[in-house]
């Protein structure tokens, strides 16, 4: 990652800030994007002093159309950018039906609409340059329908599906794709959703440094999908094989015999 320029969204804390720290330690120059300009500036100064990298700050609320357009324009015009870490995201408190629909819509704007636009712009720019990497931060809840907020899970399933499809479209283009599926991670996202991180089972809670380190190793290994906590990779491969096995049968000209 040395001598590259990475744009990281949601970079003021948590997973985004940790990507910034670990990439800076490898010599990557950075553009940090988040709402909290003061926190971004503090992080940027620390990284400059610690690692001697160039760090710029772009304060933006990606749920705001004008702010999103400014970040989009940066990706379009700055030909030095070689890595987009599409990390900005949020969750909401409680179940879907009893949740605040306005907050849910804001979540979908950030988790889906903003991520989609930046991924689209980066894919076009990187394909034209025949070089670049897009990392989309999803969640293990992309694979889960049985718990948590259904709209959040669905937003992360969207991120996973979009990443797979971009991988297909960008084959042979020189552009790499990765979807990262964190489990429970020690970040501020829980407090922002009105939960206490201390209520979570310790054996299920990964430290954010470990999460990002694993994700970067997965990227180096060429993984399209990285699930940092899964020890037995054959479980994931079996899951994928089952998904692929059903594809030839999901659209045929007659109903299955059980419906006749």
Secondary structure, 3 states (H helix, E strand, C coil): CCCCEEEEECCCCHHHHHHHHHHHHCCCEEEEEECCHHHHHHHHHHHHHHHCCCEEEEECCCCCHHHHHHHHHHHHHCCCEEEEEECCCCCCCCCCCCCCHHHHHHHHHHHHHHHHHHHHHHHHHHHHHCCEEEEEECCHHHHCCCCCCHHHHHHHHHHHHHHHHHHHHCCCCCEEEEEECCCCECCCHHHHCCCCHHHCCHHHCECHHHHHHHHHHHHHCCCCEECCCCCCHHHHHHHHHHHHHHHHHCCCCCCCHHHC
